[in-house]
Amino acid sequence: MTDKSTHANPSKNRTPRHRAREFALQGLYQWLLNNESAQVVSTNIRGAHGFDKADSEFFSALLNGAISTSVELREAIAPLIDRTITELSPIEHAVLLLGAYELKNHPEVPYRVVINEAVELTKSFGGIDGHKYVNGVLDKLASRLRPDEVAANERR
């Protein structure tokens, strides 16, 4: 679904970073379903049509980081969800891993941007109301991982 004509939201102007998140999501989805190594997943995704328009370094950081810290990220997410991780749809699971990784490891990206990007990915690739669930979980996680930033944003 990386070709503009087959993308869930083809008219949206997608930045290289947004495209990197889309490809990282696809990679995490592949990793969750096929249990392949990060190396195999990355190689497959890098060969996809349109990858040349993505921020390659950001893609690598997101994909490899989310996979290598997936146990820790799941532990952070688990208390915030109303079911087990295995009961999440693969898209919600992958988006939550991606968002949790970015919240935890990329403080240069404002937490609202991380959440908005995750919501947009879920709207594009997930179920009908999955974006609402992802928004709620990541909002709670942001309060735990970036309390000062969240508090400063709420005072505005």
Secondary structure, 3 states (H helix, E strand, C coil): CCCCCCCCCCCCCCCHHHHHHHHHHHHHHHHHHHCCCHHHHHHHHHCCCCHHHCCHHHHHHHHHHHHHCHHHHHHHHHHHCCCCHHHCCHHHHHHHHHHHHHHHHCCCCCHHHHHHHHHHHHHHHCCCCHHHHHHHHHHHHHHHHCHHHHHHHHHC
